[in-house]
Amino acid sequence: MRARQQLDDAVTHYRALESELEEHVGMIELGEEEGDEATVAEAEKALADMRRRAALLQLETLLSGEADGNDTFIEIHAGAGGTESQDWAQMLTRMYTRWAEAKGFKVEVIGASPGEEAGLKSATLRIDGKNAYGWLKTESGVHRLVRISPFDANSRRHTSFASVWVYPVIDDAIAIDINESDVRVDTYRASGAGGQHVNTTDSAVRLTHVPTGIVVQCQNERSQHKNRATAWAMLRARLYEAEMQRREEESAARNAEKTDIGWGHQIRSYVLQPYQMVKDLRTGVESGNPSAVLDGAIDPYLEAALAQRVHGGGPDAVVDLE
């Protein structure tokens, strides 16, 4: 049913664009015949907007991976640097939340570990929406922030790092077999806000997959049973993503190409001082409006990274997010 709905949506969008194109071309022809420059200009502006929407729909046709249509988990971890990096991790958490909300997607905080003074040591979000994983999968990597520190009494410039890891929510259509003897289960008391009960019982659950070293944890529910079920779902998703990444790296190696997707690779720089710019180091896409980007306007970066991942390259671009 989901596949059928996706096909129906694609056909509907195509037919709507086709009809709109005929309408605007007809308006231009009529305006030229009558010498109505305002009508021609308005129709040409509409065609330019159509070009943008058509390009976006074309990109969506590239979201054909096995899990691209799935919901997604996003893990954000502060790098070294204490409060600075923890504040940066919280800024990234907000950025992805705002992006998802603008799309009409549902956002759920699966777990969050607050910093000592401010920000977050780590956070895990679940984002539910059409092609959520497909759009966000290229965000995995290291994100770098340069700014005048609000926590430095001498107002010095600081560089902070945070890691982002994106992996799909796995449904029953994809079978992931896990040997339970390979998984260590730990329970502990949840930290941070959550009410008296959640902080006084061992409701939080941590799963460690010993063969791979993958660790997931969930503490957002008062029920240990619910947290355990969510943690197992996250573990299945992480193991699936690890296998997909392994296959992608093997394919890239066969083609003598290096993959930029994964831990330890800096993918984007966000500079607030001494100048303002956000630049993706893989695609060259940049913006002089970091405030808009940090408020969730990341579509140009997602689109360029997706196109590059599919086509194996992409032109540099400067985007205006005013």
Phi, psi and omega in degrees: 000323179294318179297319179296318180297320179297319178293318178300317180297318181298315180294319180297315179296318180298313181295324178295319178294319180300315179294318180294322179297313179301320181296314182291321177297319177297321178295322179295314180298318179293317179297321179292322179296323184264001180069026181267092184293328181295319179294318179298315181297319180295318180292322179294323176296320178295322178294323178296321177294322178298322180301318179296315181292323179294322178296322179294318178295325178296319178297321181297332178292343178279348180278066186248009178295161185305325184246007185301327182280357185280164169291173187218152169258145172231123174253134179235126182233131176291142176273193177295149179128005173061229187301322181302307182291327179293323176293323178294320177298321178292323177297319178293322177300316178295320181300312180291326177295315180294322177299313183295318181296323178295332178278352185081017179277157176270134180240130178231131176276111181282323179191151178208138178245110184290152176285168181295317183250321182199166174074200184227136171288323179199159177207147175233124179248149167245126180243120181253123178175166183299123178059028183302314179291320180302319181286323189264353188298335181276002180276352179296132179145192183261131179250131187246134179240133174238124181198169169282123187291128174284353181255003181255117182298336180267006177052047178272158179278135181235150173247127182236152180232147173215145180259140178239134179230125182243130177213151189280151169284124186266126178264182185291349180286342180245117184274124176237110181268126180237128174282113185299335179290345178273357186245126174266128182251124177238141174243148182203171180280134179293148179252162177082193183293156179156003177095164185298317186294314185295337182263356183243002176233158180279068184269337181284148183231134176236130178246133177239118176274103190301316182299326183255343183080007180289132180236133174229154178210153180217134181219013189278344180256154176286333182275125176297326179300315180293318178296323179296317180296318179295318180297319178295322177296320178295321180295316177301319180294318180295319179294323177297313181296322178298319179293319178296320179294320178299317179296319180295319180293323177295319179296318180295321179296322179296330180264012180056038178240152180256131177276142179258006184263120178146175180297148173084005179246121177286124184249336185208143176244135178244109183250120178256334174214145007278351175229176183241119180195142170240121184231131174274123186281351178269318186255343183083357179295133181218158179220144176267013182234075182296334179299317179293319180298313181289348175266008173110000181276070185250006183304316180302325179288319179295316182295315182293319180293322178295315180298319179294321181294325182279316186267349179082017178172163181196148181285154172294152181208149174244127183249146179252114182248025179298000000 
